[in-house]
Amino acid sequence: MRRPEPTVVYRRPSGANYDPVCSFCGRKKSDGNRRVVAGPAGVFICEECIDLCAEILEEERQGG
């Protein structure tokens, strides 16, 4: 599946004090998240929320 092109280009802040926050659950990377993935327009999702989304999609595919 092809990802849609972002309509807004977002440049992530950088620096030693930068700590991205998941847009879904509100946890910071420093809260123990191994990864926080940046999306367009300043949206972030942590690895835990990605796993939860994958579980939801798998349940829907199986008809649950």
C-alpha positions as CSV (number, residue, x, y, z in Angstrom):
1,M,0.0,0.0,0.0
2,R,1.3,3.4,-0.9
3,R,1.5,6.1,1.7
4,P,-0.2,9.4,0.8
5,E,2.1,12.4,0.3
6,P,2.0,14.9,3.2
7,T,0.4,18.1,2.3
8,V,2.4,20.1,4.9
9,V,6.2,19.7,5.3
10,Y,7.1,19.6,8.9
11,R,10.6,20.0,10.2
12,R,11.2,18.3,13.5
13,P,12.8,20.4,16.2
14,S,16.2,19.1,17.1
15,G,18.6,19.5,20.0
16,A,19.6,17.7,23.1
17,N,16.5,18.7,25.0
18,Y,14.0,17.7,22.3
19,D,11.6,15.0,23.6
20,P,8.8,14.1,21.1
21,V,5.4,13.3,22.5
22,C,3.0,10.7,21.1
23,S,0.0,12.4,19.6
24,F,-2.3,9.5,20.6
25,C,-1.4,8.6,24.2
26,G,0.6,11.6,25.3
27,R,3.7,9.7,26.4
28,K,7.1,11.2,25.8
29,K,10.0,9.2,24.3
30,S,11.8,9.7,27.6
31,D,8.9,7.8,29.4
32,G,10.5,4.6,28.1
33,N,9.3,4.5,24.5
34,R,12.0,3.0,22.3
35,R,10.7,4.9,19.3
36,V,8.5,7.8,18.5
37,V,7.8,8.1,14.7
38,A,7.3,11.5,13.2
39,G,4.5,12.1,10.7
40,P,3.4,15.1,8.8
41,A,2.5,18.4,10.5
42,G,4.0,17.6,13.9
43,V,2.1,14.4,14.5
44,F,4.0,11.6,16.4
45,I,3.1,8.0,17.3
46,C,5.0,5.8,19.8
47,E,5.8,2.2,19.2
48,E,3.3,1.0,21.8
49,C,0.4,2.8,19.9
50,I,1.7,1.4,16.6
51,D,1.4,-2.1,18.1
52,L,-2.1,-1.4,19.4
53,C,-3.1,-0.1,15.9
54,A,-1.7,-3.3,14.3
55,E,-3.7,-5.5,16.7
56,I,-6.9,-3.6,16.0
57,L,-6.4,-3.9,12.2
58,E,-5.6,-7.6,12.5
59,E,-8.8,-8.2,14.5
60,E,-10.8,-6.4,11.8
61,R,-9.2,-8.4,9.0
62,Q,-10.1,-11.6,10.9
63,G,-13.7,-10.4,11.2
64,G,-13.6,-9.8,14.9
